[in-house]
Amino acid sequence: MLRDRLRSPNAPVVVHLAVLGFGLIVYAIVSTREWFFYDDWYYLTQQQDLIWSPHVGHWSTIPALIFLGLQRAFGMDDYLPFAIPAILAHLGVVHLLWRIMLRSRVRPWIATAVSLVLVFLGAGAEAVDWAVQIGFVGAITGMLGVILLLDTPRLRARRGAIIAVLVLLCLASSEVAIPFILVAVAFAWIRHGLGRTMGIFVGPFICLLTWYLLFGRQDPATGRAKGLGQLLAVPQYAISMLSDGLGRMFPLTLLGGLVFVALGVWWIFTFRTAPTTATLAYLLFLAAPVFAVLTGFSRIADGLTTATSSRYVYVVVVAITPLLAMGTDRLTRRSALAPTVALILVIAAWNIGGMALALNTRIDRAASTRVELAKTAELLNDQAGCLPDANRPSPRWAPDVTVGDVRRWIVHGWYHPHPLASSSTKCASG
């Protein structure tokens, strides 16, 4: 019977893997309707020193290499090959958090229900099924893997070397890895002592410092706090992210701040007496306020409204999820499991709706770019010298793309625009 199957110890595992598989199918299907959008174009255009140059302040060598490799292997007509790495990175985050929840002694069905919320996290939609987020989300995936690799009684040299390489790859993907690296350093120190911790993390940070001195400091860093006024606004930025931003995860925005404060108070009063199995959940929680403050310092000049960007919400949710699941589990230990799971599924439904809206909006915006670039390609085909190479044919959603880029893609055979059934496009050079 179904009830007996659901009571099986393996049932939550099967359901969790089914949720991941379903997420992969859904996002892959959606990706066949998508195309490149906004920051995607940075890695596809002729950027000087693309592999080493900072992108929005981040060391982005890994996403640059992935985009360049996929562009040459598959061309640019289909988005799916570019989206798959980001989709897999997101599902990797979900699975690794599920494992951390289980290690924290969260009941399997609660951890599995939470994983459904995470797979379709509408509150973090900017970080999901968007090719460019392979850097952002990939760095988080790698660091969660690092933290789990550190959770071993004895750290051998081979495992330490693998961890060091993973940390370096995460740093070369996005600096969003830094709050999670601080968590990893603290956890390694607790589990394996200062000497082994230094042996693992010093090398990657020397590489980061070298990259910054050679390339990173050239970044204009327009969003960084300037002057005392903006510096004093950084805490407000961080609080907004941890309250209003996190509130996007729930049907009532007010719940975001209440949940974070409640978890913070619980953290203070229970950390010293918490079992060692919960150490990861407690330390990961600290990544949320660290990330919020660091982001506030580097983005406050862009305005307080950016604090609630869904890509930032994604990071906060990832950081607090194990402790939130653990707290939910502890509060409901003496009650029936079904109502707790049902409540989590209501939150999942809310996020699924938000994800659907976000993806539809992105599809529409990318479609307008596809039409604009197709018209540009048509003009280049009919009148090769009509448009100056420096013109930007789709400045709103593809700000990095120039006519010269479109011409280069066509010459290399990477871009084959669909012919327009009818076009009133005329040459307007000058």
Secondary structure, 3 states (H helix, E strand, C coil): CHHHHHCCCCHHHHHHHHHHHHHHHHHHHHHCCCCCCCCHHHHHCCCCCCCCCEECCEECHHHHHHHHHHHHHHCCCCCHHHHHHHHHHHHHHHHHHHHHHHHCCCCHHHHHHHHHHHHCCHHHHHHCCCHHHHHHHHHHHHHHHHHHHHCCCCCCHHHHHHHHHHHHHHHCCCCCHHHHHHHHHHHHHHHHHHHHHHHHHHHHHHHHHHHHHHCHHHCCCCCCCCHHHHHHHHHHHHHHHHHHHHHCCCCCCHHHHHHHHHHHHHHHHHCCCCCHHHHHHHHHHHHHHHHHHHHHHHHHHHCHHHHHCHHHHHHHHHHHHHHHHHHHHHHCCCCCHHHHHHHHHHHHHHHHHHHHHHHHHHHHHHHHHHHHHHHHHHHHHHCCCCCCCCCCCCCCCCCCCCHHHHHHHHHHCCCCCCCCCCCCCCCCCC
